[in-house]
Amino acid sequence: MSETSATIAQWSNDTFGPVDVLDVVKRAAEEFAELRAAVAMEDGAEKIAEEIADVVIVLCRLAREYDTDPLLA
């Protein structure tokens, strides 16, 4: 199955519940901080990939609220 921003956002909504955009922005900042820490500590490609995925999921969730495809924004 090929994932899209819409399918990722739907999974996120199903998993985490309704979206409060300010909470999602706060979560995005937290996920970026985790990604930055993983990169700074050279945690390895697998850990960094996990953190990138977390950032992407959060941003897809936010983009969906504004009917925007994050890959086209």
C-alpha positions, 0 to 999 in steps of 0.5 A: 500500500502506498501512503499519502499525506491523507492516509497518514493523517487519517491513521493519526486521527484514528489513533490519536483522536481529534485534532486541536491545531495548536496542540499539533503545532506544539507536538511538531516542535517536540518532534523536531526537537527529538529529531535534532537531538538524534542527529546531534547525538549521531544516533544512527540512521534507523533512530533518525529515520524514526524521528523523521517519520514522527515529524512527517506524521505530525505535519501531515496531520496539521496539513490535513486540517488546512486541506493542504498536501505537505509535499506540494506546499 
